[in-house]
Amino acid sequence: MEKCEVLIIGGSAGSLDVLLKVLPNLASVLNFPVIIVLHRKTGKENLLTDLLNAKTQLTVKEIEEKERLRAGMIYIAPPSYHLLIEKSKTFSLDASEKINFSRPSIDVTFESAAEVYGNRLVCLLLSGANSDGTNGLKKVKENGGLTAVQAPDTAISRFMPDSALENLEVDRILKPSEMANFINDLSK
């Protein structure tokens, strides 16, 4: 693994609880962007952004079309769009069919980022109730990136991390209490 250029965290049912524990312990400066892709309903758009902003010293914002990735930011994928990373290292939002019953699909984001960042990409898959993220992690691994999943016995819904562990050899299995140190160490 080369130096981390981007960290993407994907999750569904039960993953917000993990983020609320991890974000307060992140360093105030990270030398890469963090992208969060959660399965969530459309609704009050800023609620999640405001909630996460209150938990970290880093700036949290919802992604906008064609926005350029910047180090030290936490980006949240908007609901109802697949999030892709372009070769120009900008975001692209896509409203095509749902994948694994989800839009945004974690697989879509992991796979597009793997093609752009290769061995400078780190992806972390959290709690969730379907297999979204597994194929994306395979692609990350094939391109030399670092793969991590939440320890299934700590997940509210363990289907997502279990699916990944059954289908590929991940690099790290992390308890929520280990995640902030893992992320902070990527910045060293």
C-alpha positions in Angstrom: 0.0 0.0 0.0 1.3 3.4 -1.0 0.5 6.5 1.0 -3.3 6.9 1.5 -4.7 9.4 -0.9 -8.4 8.8 -0.2 -10.4 6.9 2.5 -13.9 5.8 1.7 -16.2 4.5 4.4 -19.3 2.6 3.4 -22.2 1.4 5.5 -25.9 0.9 6.0 -28.0 -0.2 9.0 -26.1 0.4 12.2 -23.2 2.3 10.7 -24.2 5.7 11.8 -23.7 4.6 15.4 -20.1 3.6 14.5 -19.4 7.0 12.8 -20.7 8.9 15.8 -18.1 7.1 18.0 -15.2 7.3 15.5 -15.5 10.9 14.2 -14.8 12.7 17.6 -11.5 10.8 17.8 -10.1 11.7 14.4 -7.1 14.0 14.2 -7.9 17.7 13.5 -5.9 17.5 10.3 -5.9 14.6 7.9 -3.8 14.7 4.7 -6.5 13.0 2.6 -10.2 13.3 2.1 -12.7 11.0 3.8 -15.8 10.0 1.8 -18.8 8.5 3.5 -21.3 6.5 1.5 -24.4 5.5 3.6 -27.6 4.0 2.6 -30.2 6.6 3.7 -33.5 7.9 2.8 -34.1 11.2 1.0 -35.4 13.8 3.4 -33.9 16.6 5.5 -30.6 16.8 3.6 -28.6 18.7 6.1 -29.6 16.7 9.2 -26.8 14.1 8.7 -24.2 16.7 7.7 -25.0 18.8 10.8 -25.0 15.8 13.1 -21.6 14.6 11.8 -20.2 18.2 11.8 -21.0 18.5 15.5 -18.9 15.3 16.2 -15.6 16.2 14.5 -13.1 19.1 14.1 -12.9 18.4 10.4 -15.4 20.0 8.0 -18.2 17.7 6.9 -20.2 18.5 3.7 -22.5 16.9 1.3 -21.0 16.2 -2.1 -21.8 18.4 -5.1 -21.5 17.4 -8.7 -18.1 18.0 -10.2 -16.6 19.1 -6.9 -12.9 18.5 -6.5 -11.7 16.3 -3.6 -9.7 18.2 -1.0 -7.6 16.7 1.8 -8.8 17.1 5.4 -12.5 17.2 4.3 -15.2 14.7 5.2 -17.6 14.3 2.2 -21.0 12.6 2.4 -22.7 11.0 -0.6 -26.1 12.6 -1.2 -29.1 10.3 -1.0 -30.7 9.0 -4.3 -27.5 9.2 -6.4 -24.6 6.9 -7.1 -21.3 8.5 -6.3 -18.5 8.1 -8.8 -14.9 9.4 -8.6 -13.7 10.7 -12.0 -10.1 10.5 -13.2 -9.9 14.2 -12.7 -10.4 13.5 -9.0 -13.8 15.2 -9.0 -17.1 13.8 -7.9 -19.8 12.7 -10.3 -23.4 12.0 -9.3 -25.5 9.4 -11.2 -29.2 8.6 -10.9 -29.2 5.3 -12.7 -30.8 2.1 -11.4 -30.4 1.0 -7.8 -27.7 -1.6 -7.1 -28.2 -4.0 -4.2 -31.5 -2.1 -3.7 -29.4 1.0 -2.9 -28.6 4.4 -4.4 -26.0 5.4 -3.4 -24.4 2.0 -3.9 -21.2 1.4 -1.9 -19.9 -0.9 -4.7 -20.2 1.8 -7.3 -18.1 4.3 -5.3 -15.5 1.7 -4.2 -15.1 0.4 -7.8 -14.8 3.8 -9.4 -12.3 5.0 -6.8 -10.2 1.8 -7.2 -9.8 2.6 -10.9 -8.6 6.2 -10.1 -6.5 5.7 -6.9 -5.3 2.1 -7.2 -2.9 1.3 -4.3 -3.4 4.7 -2.7 -7.0 3.9 -1.8 -8.3 2.7 1.6 -11.9 1.4 2.0 -13.7 0.5 5.2 -17.0 -1.3 5.2 -19.2 -1.0 8.2 -22.4 -2.6 9.5 -25.2 -3.2 7.0 -28.0 -5.5 6.0 -27.1 -6.5 2.5 -24.0 -7.4 0.4 -23.3 -3.9 -1.0 -19.6 -3.2 -0.7 -18.3 -6.7 -1.2 -17.7 -6.5 -5.0 -16.3 -3.0 -4.5 -13.8 -4.3 -1.9 -12.8 -7.0 -4.4 -12.0 -4.3 -7.0 -10.1 -2.3 -4.4 -8.0 -5.3 -3.5 -7.4 -6.2 -7.2 -6.0 -2.6 -7.7 -3.7 -2.8 -4.7 -5.8 -0.7 -2.3 -6.2 -1.5 1.4 -9.5 -3.1 2.5 -11.0 -3.1 6.0 -14.3 -4.2 7.5 -16.0 -3.7 10.9 -15.6 -6.8 13.1 -19.0 -8.5 12.5 -19.5 -9.3 16.2 -19.5 -5.5 16.9 -22.0 -4.7 14.1 -25.7 -4.0 14.7 -26.3 -5.7 11.3 -23.4 -8.0 10.5 -24.6 -9.1 7.0 -22.4 -6.5 5.2 -19.1 -7.3 6.9 -19.8 -11.0 6.9 -20.4 -10.9 3.1 -17.1 -9.2 2.6 -15.2 -11.7 4.8 -16.8 -14.7 3.0 -15.9 -13.4 -0.4 -12.4 -12.0 -0.1 -9.4 -11.8 2.2 -9.6 -8.3 3.7 -6.5 -6.6 5.1 -8.0 -5.5 8.4 -10.9 -6.4 10.7 -11.6 -3.5 13.0 -13.7 -2.9 16.1 -15.2 0.6 16.3 -12.8 1.4 19.1 -9.8 0.8 16.8 -11.1 2.7 13.8 -10.1 6.3 14.7 -6.4 5.2 15.4 -6.4 3.2 12.1 -7.6 6.3 10.2 -5.3 8.7 12.0 -2.3 6.4 11.3 -3.1 6.6 7.6 -2.2 10.3 7.8 1.3 9.7 9.1 
